[in-house]
Amino acid sequence: MTPPDDLVRAVEAVLFASAEPLGVDAIRAHVGDGDVRRALATLATDYAGRGVNVVERGGRWHVQTAGDLAHLLRRERDEPRKLSRAGIETLAIIAYHEPVTRAEIEAIRGVQTARGTLDVLMEAGWIRPGARREVPGRPLTWVTTPAFLTHFGLAGRRDLPGIDDLRAAGLLDPVDLAFDAASGEDASGEDGEADDE
């Protein structure tokens, strides 16, 4: 096994020392010119299947404990904060429709969104204010953060599950499934009954 070159070693040191995920430009600011992307790909391959992994989440790189070993490092159980249904709906709308305004969130949900809902999602670090829309009133938009991608184990928004994935996992509301089934029956004519008369 050949030892890693100096650039790979330097990138590895920067990732280990960083308290937060770093983009390629931030890493380059520490290590200088060089093929940082190649060095990152080399590290990701070298660390695959080990106790820690070099991973990319939302265009930023960091070292994380392998998922199957994370339980070994927990000294105390963190009680997971349970999001309200409104919080889950709001987060999903932002993730799938970003950048999205509060009015657009409310139009999709069909109800007003409490200010506290957005505050809880911001405290979790999963959303942040985006740019203002260039329309009358210049409403603020909301977008997800790299912390959202990291928390849910997504490399990017393109990795969000599609409708078929959600249906297969049983995560769609039974009312939605019943409505789809009813729509399919109506399209066939007489709700599946033969006309013998």
N, C-alpha and C positions, 0 to 999 in steps of 0.2 A: 504494500500500500504506500503510495507516494504521499509525502506530507503536503498540506495545502500551501498554495502560494501566499505571498505576503498580503495581497489585496483581500483574499478570502479570510485570512486570519484577522486583518484589521476590521473588516465588516462584521465578523463574528464578535469581536471585542466590543464594538459600538453597540450591537444589538443586546449583548449581555448587560452592558452598563446602563442602557437606557431604561428609564422608568415608564416610558410610554412607547407605543408603536411609532416607527419612523418611516417616512416616505423615502424614495430613492434619492431625491435632492438633498434631504436632511442628512442622509448617510454620506453622500458625496461631499458635503460640507466638512465632515470629519475626516474622511479618508483621502480626499483629493480626487484628481481625475483617474479614471480607470473604468473598466466594464463592471459597474456595481451590480447590474442586473444578472450578469453571468455569475458573479460571486454569490449573490443571493440564491440563484438556482442551484449552485453547487452545494451551498449550505443546506438548503431544503432537502436535497437528495441525501446528503450525508447524515442528516438528523432524522430522516424518515424511519419510523419503527423503533426509535430510541425513547428514553425516558422524557426527553424534552424534544420539541419540534420547532423548526423555523417555519413560520407560516405568514401568509399575506392575508390581510383582511381589509378590504376597502382601499387598496393601493398602499397600505402601510404594512410594514414588516415588524415582527417581534418574535421573541422566544417564549413558548408556552409549554406548560407541563402536558404530556400526552394525556388525552382525554380519559383513557382507561386507568390512569394512575393518580388522577387529581384527588381522589378520595383519601389517598395516603397522606396528603399534606394538610388536610383539614384538622385543626386542633379543636375547634368548636363548631358546632352546627350553626350556620347562618339561617335564620328563618327567612325563607323567601317571601318577598313582598308580593302579595297577591294583587294583581291589577283588577280593577272593577271591569265589568263588561264594557262600560263606556270607554275605559282606558284601552282595552284590547281592541275595540272597534276603531278608536281614533288612531292608535298606533298602526293598525293594518291599513287604514285609509291613507295615512301619510306615507307608509312604506310603498304602497302600490301606486300612488298617484302623485308623489312629490315632484316638484314643489306644489303645495296645495295651501289654499287660504282657509281660514277658520270658517268662512261662509260656505266654501265648497265642502268642507268636512261636514258641516251641519246639513247641507243639501243631500249629501250621500247618506248620512245616518238618518235623516228625517226628523231630528230633534236638535235642540240647542246643545252646544258643548260647554260644559262648566269650565271656568277658568282653571279650577283646581286640577282638572284632568290633564291639561297641557303642562301644568306645573309639575305634576307627578312624573310625567314622561321626561321632562327636562331634568328633574332631579336625578332620575335614573341614568341620565346621560344619553338617552336613546334618540332624542330629537333636539333640534335647535332652530332658532329663527333663520329663515333664508332671506333672499332678496325681496324687496317690495315690488309688487306688480306695477307696471307702468299703465295703470288705468285710473279713472277718477277715484279719489280716496286713497290711492296707493296702498292697498292692503298688504300686510305682512304675510309671507308664505312660511310654511314649515317643511323641514326636510329631516331625514334620518342622519345619524352621525356614524363615524367609524366604530364607536363603542356599541352601537346597535348591531352592526355586522359581526363584531367580535363576540358579543354576548350570545347571539343566535347561531354562531358558527358559519357565517356566510362569507364567501369571498367577495361578493358584490350583490347588487340588487337583482341581477339576472338569475341568481340562485334562489330567489323566493319561490315557494311552491306555486304551481299553477292550479287551476280549478279542478283538473282531473286528479292531481296529487292530493288536494284537500278532500275530495270526495272519497278517494281510495283509503285515506287515513281515518275516515269517519268524522271529520271535523266540520262538515257543513251542517248547518242548522236543520233539524228534521223537518221543519216547516218548508224550507227551501226544497228539500228532497221530495216532500209530498206534493208541492206545487209542480215540480218538474214531472213527477209521475202522472199527476192529473192532466197536465198539458199534453203529455204523450198519449194518454188514453183518448182525450178529446180529439186529437188530430186523426185518430184511426176511425172516427165516425161515431159509433154508438156505445162508447165505453166498453168495447170488447164483446158486446152481446150480438148474437146473430139475429137477423130479422126473418122470422119464420112465418109472419102473417101475410 
